[in-house]
Amino acid sequence: MQPSCIYALCASQLEQLSAMIRVMTICYIALAIFGCSNPKQNTVFANGYSRNKFDTIQVGDSASTVFNILGKPLFIQKGSISNEGRSTCSETDQVNSFIPADLDSWYVLSYSAQLDGRKDFERNSIKIERGVVTSVLCELVDE
């Protein structure tokens, strides 16, 4: 290979590198201007919430186990097991005592909520039927 060919190859590679750097710079500037949605930043969690603790909850655990490990949820959805109708409960003293007394209902305990209605967020909830955990949900919601 001639020395001039080697130089041409290097020049070509430098042009490609320069083009890649320009594209990356444009992308960085666009992210800085328009922002990048971070689900954790757009999520409000229940007081004392810990993902490590949340991950210990399993299907079959009792409602009291959930409360002992995670504490109070942000809010609770309640519905009838027979017709799956929904109503909501706010965070009150009812949050501590609702499950053992009402075994004909299902409950979704929400340990996270969307901070900004136009952004992605992390949803962490637990469904309880007849006092027992039937599902554990941790997902990123893309809105």
Residue pairs with C-beta under 8 A, 6 or more apart in sequence:
37 119
37 120
38 120
39 119
39 120
39 121
39 122
39 140
39 141
40 122
41 115
42 114
42 115
42 116
42 119
42 120
42 121
43 112
43 113
43 114
43 115
43 121
43 122
44 74
44 112
44 113
44 114
44 115
45 74
45 111
45 112
45 124
46 70
46 71
46 72
46 73
46 74
46 111
46 112
47 71
47 72
48 70
48 71
49 70
49 71
49 111
49 112
49 124
50 70
51 124
51 138
53 69
53 70
54 70
54 111
54 124
54 136
54 138
55 138
56 69
57 65
57 66
57 69
57 70
57 126
57 133
57 136
58 133
58 136
59 133
59 134
59 135
59 136
60 132
60 133
61 132
61 133
62 131
62 132
62 133
63 99
63 100
63 107
63 128
63 131
63 132
63 133
64 99
64 100
65 133
66 109
66 126
66 128
66 133
67 96
70 109
70 111
70 126
72 91
72 95
72 96
73 91
73 95
73 109
73 110
73 111
73 125
73 126
74 91
74 110
74 111
74 112
74 113
75 88
75 89
75 90
75 91
75 110
75 113
76 88
76 89
76 91
76 95
76 98
76 107
76 108
76 109
76 110
77 86
77 87
77 88
77 89
77 107
77 108
77 110
78 86
78 87
78 88
78 89
78 98
78 105
78 106
78 107
79 85
79 86
79 87
79 105
79 106
79 107
80 104
80 105
80 106
81 104
81 105
81 106
81 129
81 130
82 104
84 106
89 95
89 98
98 107
99 107
99 128
99 131
100 131
103 130
103 131
104 130
105 129
106 127
106 128
106 129
106 134
107 127
107 128
107 129
108 125
108 126
108 127
108 128
109 125
109 126
109 127
109 128
110 123
110 124
110 125
111 124
111 125
111 126
112 121
112 122
112 123
112 124
112 125
113 121
114 121
114 141
114 143
115 121
117 143
118 143
119 143
120 140
120 141
120 142
120 143
121 140
121 141
121 143
122 138
122 139
122 140
122 141
123 137
123 138
123 139
123 140
123 141
124 137
124 138
125 137
126 133
126 135
126 136
126 137
127 133
127 134
127 135
127 136
127 137
128 134
